[in-house]
Amino acid sequence: MKLKQGLLDHPAVLSLLEQHHQAMKQYSPPESIHALDLSGLSQDSVSFWTLWFGDELAGCVAIKDLSATHAEIKSMRTATCFLRKGVARLLLEHLLLQAQQKGINRVSLETGSMEAFAPAHKLYQSFGFNICEPFADYTKDPHSLFMTKRL
């Protein structure tokens, strides 16, 4: 297992991000999709990691700085063949550790509110995330669930 930062131009990463965007389109109307595209993931305020088992991409996650002390989880995705094998948990543990090391004391996220997102909700709750009001530039949306955690 190896965590790598960046690699936004790697074909496997591009494919996983495309799968992520297609899945969002399957469950949410366009105005409720907040996934970052490549230019968004390439911004200086965003850190992006991938998790590899040998040469196989297992998943990815990003964190976007909203302020000096508040950050948002973005683009959390597990490759299909690695689902239910602890990949998301490993990525989230890494992201939270990185956030703490940067002095972030609050991490928030937006995810879908539909049943298809229930495994993600359970994962975040198991890490101590709680449902919250919209943050940053988000507004209330029946297709979105907002969660936050103090570090």
N, CA, C and O atoms as a GROMACS GRO file, in nm:
protein
  604
    1MET      N    1   0.085  -0.118   0.000
    1MET     CA    2   0.000   0.000   0.000
    1MET      C    3   0.089   0.124   0.000
    1MET      O    4   0.186   0.132   0.075
    2LYS      N    5   0.055   0.219  -0.085
    2LYS     CA    6   0.132   0.342  -0.091
    2LYS      C    7   0.040   0.459  -0.120
    2LYS      O    8  -0.040   0.455  -0.213
    3LEU      N    9   0.053   0.564  -0.039
    3LEU     CA   10  -0.018   0.689  -0.063
    3LEU      C   11   0.072   0.781  -0.144
    3LEU      O   12   0.191   0.794  -0.115
    4LYS      N   13   0.015   0.844  -0.247
    4LYS     CA   14   0.092   0.935  -0.331
    4LYS      C   15   0.015   1.065  -0.345
    4LYS      O   16  -0.108   1.065  -0.357
    5GLN      N   17   0.087   1.175  -0.343
    5GLN     CA   18   0.023   1.305  -0.361
    5GLN      C   19   0.030   1.344  -0.508
    5GLN      O   20   0.129   1.318  -0.576
    6GLY      N   21  -0.078   1.407  -0.556
    6GLY     CA   22  -0.080   1.453  -0.695
    6GLY      C   23  -0.124   1.344  -0.790
    6GLY      O   24  -0.220   1.272  -0.763
    7LEU      N   25  -0.054   1.330  -0.902
    7LEU     CA   26  -0.080   1.232  -1.006
    7LEU      C   27  -0.211   1.258  -1.081
    7LEU      O   28  -0.274   1.164  -1.130
    8LEU      N   29  -0.252   1.383  -1.090
    8LEU     CA   30  -0.376   1.415  -1.158
    8LEU      C   31  -0.372   1.389  -1.308
    8LEU      O   32  -0.475   1.392  -1.375
    9ASP      N   33  -0.253   1.363  -1.361
    9ASP     CA   34  -0.242   1.333  -1.504
    9ASP      C   35  -0.227   1.183  -1.532
    9ASP      O   36  -0.213   1.143  -1.648
   10HIS      N   37  -0.229   1.100  -1.429
   10HIS     CA   38  -0.215   0.955  -1.446
   10HIS      C   39  -0.345   0.899  -1.506
   10HIS      O   40  -0.454   0.933  -1.459
   11PRO      N   41  -0.336   0.815  -1.608
   11PRO     CA   42  -0.457   0.761  -1.672
   11PRO      C   43  -0.554   0.691  -1.575
   11PRO      O   44  -0.675   0.707  -1.588
   12ALA      N   45  -0.502   0.616  -1.480
   12ALA     CA   46  -0.590   0.547  -1.384
   12ALA      C   47  -0.663   0.648  -1.295
   12ALA      O   48  -0.780   0.628  -1.262
   13VAL      N   49  -0.595   0.754  -1.257
   13VAL     CA   50  -0.656   0.858  -1.175
   13VAL      C   51  -0.764   0.931  -1.256
   13VAL      O   52  -0.873   0.955  -1.206
   14LEU      N   53  -0.732   0.965  -1.379
   14LEU     CA   54  -0.830   1.032  -1.466
   14LEU      C   55  -0.955   0.945  -1.483
   14LEU      O   56  -1.068   0.995  -1.481
   15SER      N   57  -0.935   0.816  -1.500
   15SER     CA   58  -1.047   0.724  -1.515
   15SER      C   59  -1.132   0.717  -1.388
   15SER      O   60  -1.255   0.719  -1.395
   16LEU      N   61  -1.067   0.710  -1.271
   16LEU     CA   62  -1.141   0.705  -1.144
   16LEU      C   63  -1.218   0.834  -1.122
   16LEU      O   64  -1.333   0.830  -1.076
   17LEU      N   65  -1.158   0.947  -1.153
   17LEU     CA   66  -1.228   1.074  -1.138
   17LEU      C   67  -1.347   1.084  -1.234
   17LEU      O   68  -1.451   1.139  -1.198
   18GLU      N   69  -1.333   1.030  -1.353
   18GLU     CA   70  -1.445   1.028  -1.448
   18GLU      C   71  -1.558   0.940  -1.394
   18GLU      O   72  -1.675   0.976  -1.405
   19GLN      N   73  -1.523   0.825  -1.336
   19GLN     CA   74  -1.624   0.738  -1.273
   19GLN      C   75  -1.696   0.813  -1.161
   19GLN      O   76  -1.818   0.803  -1.145
   20HIS      N   77  -1.619   0.889  -1.083
   20HIS     CA   78  -1.675   0.968  -0.974
   20HIS      C   79  -1.779   1.067  -1.027
   20HIS      O   80  -1.889   1.076  -0.973
   21HIS      N   81  -1.743   1.140  -1.131
   21HIS     CA   82  -1.834   1.239  -1.188
   21HIS      C   83  -1.959   1.173  -1.249
   21HIS      O   84  -2.069   1.224  -1.235
   22GLN      N   85  -1.941   1.059  -1.316
   22GLN     CA   86  -2.055   0.988  -1.374
   22GLN      C   87  -2.150   0.937  -1.265
   22GLN      O   88  -2.272   0.942  -1.283
   23ALA      N   89  -2.096   0.890  -1.156
   23ALA     CA   90  -2.181   0.842  -1.045
   23ALA      C   91  -2.260   0.958  -0.985
   23ALA      O   92  -2.377   0.942  -0.950
   24MET      N   93  -2.197   1.074  -0.974
   24MET     CA   94  -2.268   1.189  -0.920
   24MET      C   95  -2.385   1.226  -1.012
   24MET      O   96  -2.494   1.260  -0.964
   25LYS      N   97  -2.364   1.219  -1.142
   25LYS     CA   98  -2.470   1.250  -1.240
   25LYS      C   99  -2.584   1.150  -1.231
   25LYS      O  100  -2.699   1.183  -1.260
   26GLN      N  101  -2.553   1.028  -1.192
   26GLN     CA  102  -2.654   0.924  -1.180
   26GLN      C  103  -2.751   0.953  -1.066
   26GLN      O  104  -2.869   0.917  -1.074
   27TYR      N  105  -2.703   1.016  -0.959
   27TYR     CA  106  -2.784   1.034  -0.839
   27TYR      C  107  -2.830   1.177  -0.812
   27TYR      O  108  -2.922   1.198  -0.733
   28SER      N  109  -2.768   1.275  -0.874
   28SER     CA  110  -2.797   1.414  -0.841
   28SER      C  111  -2.822   1.498  -0.965
   28SER      O  112  -2.760   1.474  -1.069
   29PRO      N  113  -2.912   1.595  -0.957
   29PRO     CA  114  -2.929   1.686  -1.070
   29PRO      C  115  -2.804   1.774  -1.084
   29PRO      O  116  -2.731   1.792  -0.986
   30PRO      N  117  -2.778   1.827  -1.202
   30PRO     CA  118  -2.656   1.905  -1.226
   30PRO      C  119  -2.629   2.015  -1.123
   30PRO      O  120  -2.514   2.035  -1.084
   31GLU      N  121  -2.732   2.085  -1.080
   31GLU     CA  122  -2.712   2.195  -0.985
   31GLU      C  123  -2.673   2.147  -0.845
   31GLU      O  124  -2.632   2.227  -0.761
   32SER      N  125  -2.685   2.018  -0.821
   32SER     CA  126  -2.650   1.962  -0.689
   32SER      C  127  -2.520   1.883  -0.691
   32SER      O  128  -2.485   1.819  -0.592
   33ILE      N  129  -2.448   1.888  -0.802
   33ILE     CA  130  -2.319   1.819  -0.812
   33ILE      C  131  -2.208   1.920  -0.782
   33ILE      O  132  -2.195   2.020  -0.852
   34HIS      N  133  -2.130   1.891  -0.680
   34HIS     CA  134  -2.026   1.984  -0.636
   34HIS      C  135  -1.886   1.925  -0.647
   34HIS      O  136  -1.791   1.976  -0.588
   35ALA      N  137  -1.872   1.817  -0.723
   35ALA     CA  138  -1.741   1.754  -0.742
   35ALA      C  139  -1.649   1.848  -0.820
   35ALA      O  140  -1.692   1.914  -0.915
   36LEU      N  141  -1.524   1.854  -0.779
   36LEU     CA  142  -1.427   1.939  -0.848
   36LEU      C  143  -1.380   1.872  -0.977
   36LEU      O  144  -1.362   1.750  -0.982
   37ASP      N  145  -1.362   1.952  -1.082
   37ASP     CA  146  -1.302   1.900  -1.204
   37ASP      C  147  -1.150   1.908  -1.189
   37ASP      O  148  -1.099   1.946  -1.083
   38LEU      N  149  -1.077   1.871  -1.294
   38LEU     CA  150  -0.930   1.870  -1.285
   38LEU      C  151  -0.872   2.006  -1.252
   38LEU      O  152  -0.778   2.016  -1.174
   39SER      N  153  -0.928   2.112  -1.310
   39SER     CA  154  -0.875   2.245  -1.280
   39SER      C  155  -0.901   2.281  -1.133
   39SER      O  156  -0.818   2.346  -1.070
   40GLY      N  157  -1.014   2.238  -1.080
   40GLY     CA  158  -1.043   2.263  -0.938
   40GLY      C  159  -0.950   2.184  -0.847
   40GLY      O  160  -0.905   2.235  -0.744
   41LEU      N  161  -0.922   2.060  -0.885
   41LEU     CA  162  -0.832   1.976  -0.804
   41LEU      C  163  -0.687   2.022  -0.815
   41LEU      O  164  -0.605   1.986  -0.731
   42SER      N  165  -0.656   2.101  -0.917
   42SER     CA  166  -0.518   2.149  -0.938
   42SER      C  167  -0.489   2.280  -0.868
   42SER      O  168  -0.375   2.327  -0.870
   43GLN      N  169  -0.588   2.340  -0.805
   43GLN     CA  170  -0.568   2.468  -0.738
   43GLN      C  171  -0.472   2.455  -0.620
   43GLN      O  172  -0.461   2.348  -0.560
   44ASP      N  173  -0.404   2.565  -0.588
   44ASP     CA  174  -0.309   2.565  -0.476
   44ASP      C  175  -0.377   2.535  -0.343
   44ASP      O  176  -0.313   2.484  -0.251
   45SER      N  177  -0.506   2.566  -0.331
   45SER     CA  178  -0.578   2.544  -0.205
   45SER      C  179  -0.623   2.399  -0.188
   45SER      O  180  -0.686   2.366  -0.088
   46VAL      N  181  -0.591   2.313  -0.285
   46VAL     CA  182  -0.636   2.173  -0.282
   46VAL      C  183  -0.515   2.079  -0.278
   46VAL      O  184  -0.419   2.095  -0.354
   47SER      N  185  -0.522   1.982  -0.188
   47SER     CA  186  -0.423   1.873  -0.183
   47SER      C  187  -0.496   1.746  -0.222
   47SER      O  188  -0.606   1.720  -0.175
   48PHE      N  189  -0.433   1.666  -0.310
   48PHE     CA  190  -0.496   1.546  -0.365
   48PHE      C  191  -0.405   1.426  -0.345
   48PHE      O  192  -0.285   1.432  -0.374
   49TRP      N  193  -0.463   1.316  -0.295
   49TRP     CA  194  -0.387   1.193  -0.273
   49TRP      C  195  -0.455   1.075  -0.339
   49TRP      O  196  -0.576   1.072  -0.357
   50THR      N  197  -0.373   0.977  -0.376
   50THR     CA  198  -0.422   0.850  -0.427
   50THR      C  199  -0.363   0.739  -0.342
   50THR      O  200  -0.255   0.753  -0.284
   51LEU      N  201  -0.435   0.628  -0.334
   51LEU     CA  202  -0.390   0.511  -0.260
   51LEU      C  203  -0.374   0.396  -0.360
   51LEU      O  204  -0.464   0.364  -0.437
   52TRP      N  205  -0.256   0.337  -0.358
   52TRP     CA  206  -0.220   0.232  -0.453
   52TRP      C  207  -0.184   0.104  -0.380
   52TRP      O  208  -0.121   0.106  -0.274
   53PHE      N  209  -0.225  -0.009  -0.438
   53PHE     CA  210  -0.180  -0.141  -0.396
   53PHE      C  211  -0.103  -0.196  -0.515
   53PHE      O  212  -0.164  -0.241  -0.613
   54GLY      N  213   0.027  -0.192  -0.508
   54GLY     CA  214   0.109  -0.224  -0.624
   54GLY      C  215   0.085  -0.121  -0.732
   54GLY      O  216   0.094  -0.001  -0.706
   55ASP      N  217   0.053  -0.166  -0.854
   55ASP     CA  218   0.020  -0.067  -0.959
   55ASP      C  219  -0.128  -0.045  -0.973
   55ASP      O  220  -0.172   0.017  -1.071
   56GLU      N  221  -0.209  -0.094  -0.880
   56GLU     CA  222  -0.354  -0.075  -0.887
   56GLU      C  223  -0.398   0.043  -0.801
   56GLU      O  224  -0.369   0.051  -0.682
   57LEU      N  225  -0.471   0.134  -0.865
   57LEU     CA  226  -0.527   0.248  -0.794
   57LEU      C  227  -0.648   0.202  -0.715
   57LEU      O  228  -0.742   0.147  -0.771
   58ALA      N  229  -0.645   0.223  -0.585
   58ALA     CA  230  -0.753   0.181  -0.497
   58ALA      C  231  -0.852   0.293  -0.467
   58ALA      O  232  -0.970   0.267  -0.446
   59GLY      N  233  -0.804   0.418  -0.466
   59GLY     CA  234  -0.894   0.528  -0.435
   59GLY      C  235  -0.823   0.661  -0.434
   59GLY      O  236  -0.701   0.669  -0.451
   60CYS      N  237  -0.902   0.765  -0.414
   60CYS     CA  238  -0.847   0.901  -0.408
   60CYS      C  239  -0.927   0.985  -0.310
   60CYS      O  240  -1.040   0.952  -0.274
   61VAL      N  241  -0.866   1.095  -0.269
   61VAL     CA  242  -0.931   1.192  -0.181
   61VAL      C  243  -0.858   1.325  -0.193
   61VAL      O  244  -0.738   1.328  -0.222
   62ALA      N  245  -0.930   1.432  -0.171
   62ALA     CA  246  -0.870   1.566  -0.172
   62ALA      C  247  -0.921   1.644  -0.052
   62ALA      O  248  -1.025   1.614   0.005
   63ILE      N  249  -0.844   1.745  -0.017
   63ILE     CA  250  -0.887   1.839   0.086
   63ILE      C  251  -0.866   1.980   0.031
   63ILE      O  252  -0.761   2.012  -0.024
   64LYS      N  253  -0.968   2.062   0.048
   64LYS     CA  254  -0.965   2.200  -0.001
   64LYS      C  255  -0.964   2.293   0.119
   64LYS      O  256  -1.053   2.286   0.204
   65ASP      N  257  -0.865   2.380   0.125
   65ASP     CA  258  -0.858   2.478   0.233
   65ASP      C  259  -0.966   2.584   0.212
   65ASP      O  260  -0.970   2.649   0.107
   66LEU      N  261  -1.052   2.601   0.311
   66LEU     CA  262  -1.153   2.707   0.306
   66LEU      C  263  -1.105   2.831   0.381
   66LEU      O  264  -1.143   2.943   0.348
   67SER      N  265  -1.021   2.809   0.481
   67SER     CA  266  -0.957   2.916   0.558
   67SER      C  267  -0.833   2.854   0.622
   67SER      O  268  -0.798   2.740   0.592
   68ALA      N  269  -0.767   2.928   0.708
   68ALA     CA  270  -0.648   2.875   0.774
   68ALA      C  271  -0.681   2.762   0.871
   68ALA      O  272  -0.593   2.683   0.906
   69THR      N  273  -0.807   2.752   0.914
   69THR     CA  274  -0.844   2.653   1.014
   69THR      C  275  -0.960   2.563   0.973
   69THR      O  276  -0.999   2.476   1.051
   70HIS      N  277  -1.015   2.582   0.855
   70HIS     CA  278  -1.132   2.505   0.810
   70HIS      C  279  -1.104   2.452   0.669
   70HIS      O  280  -1.062   2.526   0.581
   71ALA      N  281  -1.128   2.322   0.650
   71ALA     CA  282  -1.106   2.259   0.520
   71ALA      C  283  -1.224   2.170   0.484
   71ALA      O  284  -1.304   2.132   0.570
   72GLU      N  285  -1.233   2.137   0.356
   72GLU     CA  286  -1.343   2.056   0.305
   72GLU      C  287  -1.288   1.931   0.235
   72GLU      O  288  -1.192   1.938   0.158
   73ILE      N  289  -1.349   1.818   0.262
   73ILE     CA  290  -1.316   1.694   0.191
   73ILE      C  291  -1.379   1.699   0.053
   73ILE      O  292  -1.496   1.733   0.038
   74LYS      N  293  -1.300   1.664  -0.048
   74LYS     CA  294  -1.348   1.662  -0.186
   74LYS      C  295  -1.303   1.531  -0.254
   74LYS      O  296  -1.204   1.470  -0.213
   75SER      N  297  -1.376   1.491  -0.354
   75SER     CA  298  -1.336   1.383  -0.446
   75SER      C  299  -1.293   1.254  -0.377
   75SER      O  300  -1.195   1.191  -0.416
   76MET      N  301  -1.366   1.214  -0.275
   76MET     CA  302  -1.340   1.087  -0.207
   76MET      C  303  -1.404   0.978  -0.292
   76MET      O  304  -1.525   0.977  -0.314
   77ARG      N  305  -1.321   0.885  -0.340
   77ARG     CA  306  -1.372   0.779  -0.428
   77ARG      C  307  -1.287   0.653  -0.412
   77ARG      O  308  -1.164   0.659  -0.409
   78THR      N  309  -1.354   0.540  -0.404
   78THR     CA  310  -1.288   0.410  -0.400
   78THR      C  311  -1.311   0.341  -0.534
   78THR      O  312  -1.423   0.341  -0.586
   79ALA      N  313  -1.207   0.284  -0.590
   79ALA     CA  314  -1.221   0.207  -0.714
   79ALA      C  315  -1.313   0.088  -0.688
   79ALA      O  316  -1.309   0.029  -0.580
   80THR      N  317  -1.394   0.054  -0.785
   80THR     CA  318  -1.497  -0.049  -0.769
   80THR      C  319  -1.441  -0.180  -0.715
   80THR      O  320  -1.501  -0.241  -0.626
   81CYS      N  321  -1.327  -0.225  -0.766
   81CYS     CA  322  -1.273  -0.355  -0.722
   81CYS      C  323  -1.218  -0.350  -0.579
   81CYS      O  324  -1.182  -0.454  -0.524
   82PHE      N  325  -1.211  -0.231  -0.519
   82PHE     CA  326  -1.162  -0.218  -0.381
   82PHE      C  327  -1.272  -0.180  -0.282
   82PHE      O  328  -1.244  -0.154  -0.165
   83LEU      N  329  -1.397  -0.176  -0.329
   83LEU     CA  330  -1.507  -0.141  -0.238
   83LEU      C  331  -1.516  -0.238  -0.122
   83LEU      O  332  -1.493  -0.358  -0.138
   84ARG      N  333  -1.549  -0.186  -0.005
   84ARG     CA  334  -1.568  -0.263   0.119
   84ARG      C  335  -1.441  -0.333   0.166
   84ARG      O  336  -1.446  -0.438   0.230
   85LYS      N  337  -1.326  -0.273   0.132
   85LYS     CA  338  -1.198  -0.331   0.175
   85LYS      C  339  -1.117  -0.234   0.260
   85LYS      O  340  -0.998  -0.255   0.282
   86GLY      N  341  -1.182  -0.128   0.310
   86GLY     CA  342  -1.115  -0.036   0.400
   86GLY      C  343  -1.040   0.079   0.333
   86GLY      O  344  -0.971   0.155   0.401
   87VAL      N  345  -1.052   0.093   0.202
   87VAL     CA  346  -0.980   0.198   0.132
   87VAL      C  347  -1.025   0.337   0.176
   87VAL      O  348  -0.942   0.422   0.205
   88ALA      N  349  -1.155   0.360   0.182
   88ALA     CA  350  -1.206   0.491   0.221
   88ALA      C  351  -1.162   0.526   0.364
   88ALA      O  352  -1.128   0.640   0.393
   89ARG      N  353  -1.161   0.427   0.450
   89ARG     CA  354  -1.117   0.450   0.589
   89ARG      C  355  -0.970   0.492   0.592
   89ARG      O  356  -0.933   0.585   0.664
   90LEU      N  357  -0.885   0.424   0.514
   90LEU     CA  358  -0.743   0.460   0.508
   90LEU      C  359  -0.724   0.601   0.452
   90LEU      O  360  -0.643   0.679   0.504
   91LEU      N  361  -0.798   0.634   0.347
   91LEU     CA  362  -0.787   0.768   0.288
   91LEU      C  363  -0.833   0.876   0.385
   91LEU      O  364  -0.770   0.981   0.397
   92LEU      N  365  -0.943   0.849   0.455
   92LEU     CA  366  -0.996   0.948   0.549
   92LEU      C  367  -0.901   0.965   0.668
   92LEU      O  368  -0.880   1.078   0.713
   93GLU      N  369  -0.844   0.857   0.718
   93GLU     CA  370  -0.746   0.868   0.827
   93GLU      C  371  -0.628   0.955   0.784
   93GLU      O  372  -0.582   1.041   0.859
   94HIS      N  373  -0.579   0.932   0.664
   94HIS     CA  374  -0.466   1.009   0.612
   94HIS      C  375  -0.503   1.156   0.598
   94HIS      O  376  -0.428   1.244   0.640
   95LEU      N  377  -0.618   1.182   0.539
   95LEU     CA  378  -0.662   1.320   0.518
   95LEU      C  379  -0.674   1.395   0.652
   95LEU      O  380  -0.630   1.509   0.663
   96LEU      N  381  -0.734   1.332   0.752
   96LEU     CA  382  -0.751   1.399   0.881
   96LEU      C  383  -0.617   1.425   0.949
   96LEU      O  384  -0.599   1.529   1.013
   97LEU      N  385  -0.524   1.333   0.936
   97LEU     CA  386  -0.391   1.353   0.991
   97LEU      C  387  -0.322   1.471   0.921
   97LEU      O  388  -0.261   1.555   0.986
   98GLN      N  389  -0.331   1.476   0.790
   98GLN     CA  390  -0.271   1.586   0.714
   98GLN      C  391  -0.334   1.719   0.753
   98GLN      O  392  -0.265   1.820   0.766
   99ALA      N  393  -0.465   1.719   0.771
   99ALA     CA  394  -0.535   1.842   0.811
   99ALA      C  395  -0.484   1.890   0.947
   99ALA      O  396  -0.456   2.009   0.965
  100GLN      N  397  -0.474   1.799   1.042
  100GLN     CA  398  -0.424   1.836   1.175
  100GLN      C  399  -0.283   1.893   1.167
  100GLN      O  400  -0.253   1.993   1.232
  101GLN      N  401  -0.198   1.831   1.087
  101GLN     CA  402  -0.060   1.878   1.074
  101GLN      C  403  -0.053   2.017   1.013
  101GLN      O  404   0.044   2.090   1.036
  102LYS      N  405  -0.153   2.055   0.935
  102LYS     CA  406  -0.158   2.189   0.875
  102LYS      C  407  -0.221   2.292   0.969
  102LYS      O  408  -0.224   2.411   0.937
  103GLY      N  409  -0.270   2.249   1.085
  103GLY     CA  410  -0.334   2.341   1.177
  103GLY      C  411  -0.483   2.358   1.154
  103GLY      O  412  -0.545   2.447   1.211
  104ILE      N  413  -0.541   2.273   1.072
  104ILE     CA  414  -0.686   2.276   1.049
  104ILE      C  415  -0.754   2.222   1.174
  104ILE      O  416  -0.712   2.119   1.228
  105ASN      N  417  -0.858   2.291   1.222
  105ASN     CA  418  -0.928   2.241   1.339
  105ASN      C  419  -1.074   2.205   1.310
  105ASN      O  420  -1.147   2.164   1.400
  106ARG      N  421  -1.116   2.221   1.184
  106ARG     CA  422  -1.251   2.180   1.145
  106ARG      C  423  -1.247   2.131   1.001
  106ARG      O  424  -1.194   2.198   0.912
  107VAL      N  425  -1.304   2.013   0.979
  107VAL     CA  426  -1.314   1.955   0.845
  107VAL      C  427  -1.461   1.930   0.816
  107VAL      O  428  -1.533   1.872   0.898
  108SER      N  429  -1.506   1.975   0.700
  108SER     CA  430  -1.646   1.960   0.662
  108SER      C  431  -1.655   1.891   0.526
  108SER      O  432  -1.555   1.876   0.456
  109LEU      N  433  -1.775   1.851   0.492
  109LEU     CA  434  -1.797   1.787   0.363
  109LEU      C  435  -1.941   1.803   0.319
  109LEU      O  436  -2.032   1.828   0.399
  110GLU      N  437  -1.959   1.789   0.189
  110GLU     CA  438  -2.092   1.782   0.129
  110GLU      C  439  -2.098   1.650   0.055
  110GLU      O  440  -2.005   1.615  -0.018
  111THR      N  441  -2.206   1.576   0.075
  111THR     CA  442  -2.225   1.451   0.004
  111THR      C  443  -2.372   1.439  -0.032
  111THR      O  444  -2.454   1.519   0.012
  112GLY      N  445  -2.404   1.340  -0.111
  112GLY     CA  446  -2.544   1.320  -0.148
  112GLY      C  447  -2.628   1.276  -0.030
  112GLY      O  448  -2.578   1.213   0.063
  113SER      N  449  -2.755   1.309  -0.035
  113SER     CA  450  -2.846   1.274   0.075
  113SER      C  451  -2.924   1.145   0.048
  113SER      O  452  -2.995   1.096   0.136
  114MET      N  453  -2.911   1.091  -0.074
  114MET     CA  454  -2.989   0.974  -0.112
  114MET      C  455  -2.932   0.845  -0.050
  114MET      O  456  -2.820   0.843   0.001
  115GLU      N  457  -3.012   0.739  -0.056
  115GLU     CA  458  -2.976   0.610   0.003
  115GLU      C  459  -2.844   0.555  -0.054
  115GLU      O  460  -2.771   0.486   0.017
  116ALA      N  461  -2.815   0.585  -0.179
  116ALA     CA  462  -2.690   0.537  -0.240
  116ALA      C  463  -2.567   0.587  -0.165
  116ALA      O  464  -2.460   0.527  -0.175
  117PHE      N  465  -2.581   0.695  -0.092
  117PHE     CA  466  -2.470   0.753  -0.018
  117PHE      C  467  -2.464   0.708   0.128
  117PHE      O  468  -2.380   0.755   0.204
  118ALA      N  469  -2.554   0.619   0.167
  118ALA     CA  470  -2.558   0.572   0.307
  118ALA      C  471  -2.426   0.514   0.356
  118ALA      O  472  -2.388   0.542   0.469
  119PRO      N  473  -2.353   0.435   0.275
  119PRO     CA  474  -2.223   0.385   0.325
  119PRO      C  475  -2.126   0.500   0.357
  119PRO      O  476  -2.051   0.492   0.454
  120ALA      N  477  -2.128   0.605   0.277
  120ALA     CA  478  -2.042   0.720   0.305
  120ALA      C  479  -2.086   0.788   0.434
  120ALA      O  480  -2.002   0.825   0.516
  121HIS      N  481  -2.216   0.805   0.452
  121HIS     CA  482  -2.266   0.867   0.576
  121HIS      C  483  -2.219   0.789   0.698
  121HIS      O  484  -2.173   0.847   0.796
  122LYS      N  485  -2.230   0.656   0.691
  122LYS     CA  486  -2.188   0.572   0.804
  122LYS      C  487  -2.038   0.584   0.830
  122LYS      O  488  -1.996   0.591   0.945
  123LEU      N  489  -1.960   0.588   0.724
  123LEU     CA  490  -1.815   0.603   0.741
  123LEU      C  491  -1.783   0.735   0.811
  123LEU      O  492  -1.709   0.737   0.909
  124TYR      N  493  -1.839   0.844   0.762
  124TYR     CA  494  -1.810   0.975   0.822
  124TYR      C  495  -1.858   0.980   0.967
  124TYR      O  496  -1.788   1.034   1.053
  125GLN      N  497  -1.976   0.925   0.995
  125GLN     CA  498  -2.025   0.924   1.133
  125GLN      C  499  -1.933   0.842   1.223
  125GLN      O  500  -1.914   0.877   1.339
  126SER      N  501  -1.876   0.735   1.171
  126SER     CA  502  -1.786   0.652   1.252
  126SER      C  503  -1.658   0.727   1.287
  126SER      O  504  -1.589   0.690   1.382
  127PHE      N  505  -1.626   0.832   1.213
  127PHE     CA  506  -1.510   0.917   1.240
  127PHE      C  507  -1.547   1.040   1.323
  127PHE      O  508  -1.463   1.125   1.348
  128GLY      N  509  -1.672   1.049   1.365
  128GLY     CA  510  -1.714   1.161   1.449
  128GLY      C  511  -1.770   1.281   1.375
  128GLY      O  512  -1.787   1.387   1.434
  129PHE      N  513  -1.798   1.266   1.246
  129PHE     CA  514  -1.862   1.375   1.173
  129PHE      C  515  -2.008   1.381   1.211
  129PHE      O  516  -2.073   1.278   1.231
  130ASN      N  517  -2.060   1.503   1.220
  130ASN     CA  518  -2.201   1.527   1.253
  130ASN      C  519  -2.266   1.607   1.142
  130ASN      O  520  -2.202   1.688   1.076
  131ILE      N  521  -2.394   1.584   1.124
  131ILE     CA  522  -2.470   1.662   1.026
  131ILE      C  523  -2.470   1.807   1.069
  131ILE      O  524  -2.484   1.838   1.187
  132CYS      N  525  -2.455   1.897   0.971
  132CYS     CA  526  -2.450   2.039   1.001
  132CYS      C  527  -2.524   2.118   0.892
  132CYS      O  528  -2.572   2.061   0.794
  133GLU      N  529  -2.531   2.246   0.912
  133GLU     CA  530  -2.589   2.336   0.813
  133GLU      C  531  -2.490   2.354   0.699
  133GLU      O  532  -2.372   2.323   0.714
  134PRO      N  533  -2.536   2.403   0.584
  134PRO     CA  534  -2.443   2.431   0.475
  134PRO      C  535  -2.332   2.524   0.521
  134PRO      O  536  -2.354   2.611   0.605
  135PHE      N  537  -2.214   2.507   0.466
  135PHE     CA  538  -2.097   2.588   0.501
  135PHE      C  539  -2.041   2.648   0.372
  135PHE      O  540  -2.086   2.616   0.262
  136ALA      N  541  -1.943   2.736   0.388
  136ALA     CA  542  -1.878   2.802   0.274
  136ALA      C  543  -1.985   2.862   0.183
  136ALA      O  544  -2.071   2.936   0.229
  137ASP      N  545  -1.981   2.829   0.053
  137ASP     CA  546  -2.076   2.887  -0.043
  137ASP      C  547  -2.196   2.798  -0.069
  137ASP      O  548  -2.277   2.829  -0.157
  138TYR      N  549  -2.211   2.689   0.004
  138TYR     CA  550  -2.324   2.599  -0.016
  138TYR      C  551  -2.453   2.660   0.036
  138TYR      O  552  -2.452   2.746   0.125
  139THR      N  553  -2.564   2.614  -0.020
  139THR     CA  554  -2.696   2.652   0.029
  139THR      C  555  -2.774   2.523   0.054
  139THR      O  556  -2.736   2.416   0.006
  140LYS      N  557  -2.884   2.534   0.128
  140LYS     CA  558  -2.966   2.416   0.154
  140LYS      C  559  -3.010   2.355   0.022
  140LYS      O  560  -3.046   2.425  -0.072
  141ASP      N  561  -3.005   2.222   0.018
  141ASP     CA  562  -3.037   2.149  -0.104
  141ASP      C  563  -3.087   2.011  -0.061
  141ASP      O  564  -3.018   1.942   0.014
  142PRO      N  565  -3.205   1.970  -0.107
  142PRO     CA  566  -3.255   1.838  -0.064
  142PRO      C  567  -3.169   1.722  -0.112
  142PRO      O  568  -3.182   1.610  -0.062
  143HIS      N  569  -3.081   1.745  -0.209
  143HIS     CA  570  -2.994   1.641  -0.261
  143HIS      C  571  -2.859   1.636  -0.190
  143HIS      O  572  -2.777   1.549  -0.219
  144SER      N  573  -2.837   1.728  -0.097
  144SER     CA  574  -2.708   1.737  -0.028
  144SER      C  575  -2.723   1.714   0.121
  144SER      O  576  -2.822   1.752   0.183
  145LEU      N  577  -2.620   1.650   0.177
  145LEU     CA  578  -2.608   1.633   0.321
  145LEU      C  579  -2.473   1.696   0.359
  145LEU      O  580  -2.372   1.668   0.295
  146PHE      N  581  -2.472   1.780   0.460
  146PHE     CA  582  -2.351   1.848   0.504
  146PHE      C  583  -2.311   1.790   0.639
  146PHE      O  584  -2.395   1.767   0.727
  147MET      N  585  -2.180   1.768   0.654
  147MET     CA  586  -2.129   1.712   0.779
  147MET      C  587  -2.001   1.787   0.817
  147MET      O  588  -1.933   1.843   0.731
  148THR      N  589  -1.970   1.787   0.947
  148THR     CA  590  -1.849   1.855   0.994
  148THR      C  591  -1.793   1.783   1.115
  148THR      O  592  -1.863   1.709   1.184
  149LYS      N  593  -1.666   1.806   1.138
  149LYS     CA  594  -1.597   1.745   1.252
  149LYS      C  595  -1.492   1.844   1.301
  149LYS      O  596  -1.419   1.903   1.222
  150ARG      N  597  -1.486   1.862   1.431
  150ARG     CA  598  -1.380   1.942   1.494
  150ARG      C  599  -1.262   1.849   1.521
  150ARG      O  600  -1.279   1.736   1.567
  151LEU      N  601  -1.143   1.897   1.492
  151LEU     CA  602  -1.022   1.816   1.516
  151LEU      C  603  -0.958   1.857   1.647
  151LEU      O  604  -0.856   1.801   1.686
   0.00000   0.00000   0.00000
